[in-house]
Amino acid sequence: MRFFDAPAFTASRPWGALDITAIDRATVRLHWTDTPYVWHVNDGPEVFVVLDGAVDMRYRRDGEEHVERLTPGRVCYAEPGDEHVAHPVPEARILVVEREGSR
């Protein structure tokens, strides 16, 4: 067994990750960041759980931008094709589950 202390985790760069495991071609990773990601569209489903801090998840629907504040315990599920970008407020630790090699 391995145990992880998410609030104490930091990485050497924004969106650096600790690879926890891979399950049937899906990865489970703990990310740390103090910098927004980039607008992107995943080629597979993604589950995004804020463990510490907060994240403004910005997403586009029908060409219009929306923002949802994710706080510890909130779960975001992005379907393939959902355009989105995560903005930490001011930093966050996030558990991300997605298809291995997803972009």
N, C-alpha and C positions, 0 to 999 in steps of 0.2 A: 504494500500500500504506500501511496505517496500523498502528502497533504500540502496544500498551497495556501499561503496567506496573501490574498489578493490585495488588500490595502497597503501592504508593504512592498509589492512588486513594482520595480521600475525597469526600464530598458535603456540601452545606450543611445537610442534614437526614437523619435516619435513613431508610433505604430510598430515598434519592436515587439516581439511576441515570445512567449514561452510555449513551446509545443507540448501540450499535455498528453494527447494521444490521438490516434486515428482509429475510427470505428467504421468498418465496412465502407471504405473510400470517402469518409468524412473526417475532417480534422476538428479537434477541439483545442482552441488556442486562447491563452490569456494575453491580452494586449494592454500596453500602457501608452498613453499619448497626452501631449499638451498642445498638439497642433492638429488642425483639421485635416481630414483625408482629402481626396479629390473626388469630384463628381464621377460616378461610375455606375455601370449596370453589371450585376453578377450574372454569370451564365448558368447558375444553379441556385437553389434556395439557400438562404442565410438566416441563422438565428443569432441575435445580437442582444446580450444581457449586460446591463451596466451593474457592476459589482461595487464600485466605489467612485464617487464624484458624480458628474452629470454630463450628459451629451445632448446637444440639440441635433436631432436627426432631421435633416432637410431632405425633402423628396419632391419630385415633380409628378403631377398627375394632370393629364390633359394639357400640358404646357404651362401649368400654374404651379408655383413653388409653395410648399407648405412646410411647417416646422412643428415637430413634436418633441417636447422635453422628456428625456429618459433619465430617471433617477434610479438609485439602487433598487433592484428587484423588478423594474419594468423590463418587459421583453418585447423586442421588435422582430417581426418575421418579414423578411423581404423575399418576395417571389422572384423567380427568374424574370429579368426584364424591368424590374423596378429601378428607376434611376434615383440615386441617393448619395448623400455625403454626410459624414458624421463630424460635428464640431464639438470638441470637449469644452466644458465650462468649469474651471479653467483647465483641469486635467482629469483624466478618468482611467479606470481599469475596466476592461470589457472582456467578457467571455464570448467568443465567436465560434459558432459551429457552422461549417460549410463544407461543400464538396472539396476534396483534396485537389489542390491546384487551381481552385476557382479564382477568377479575376473579376 
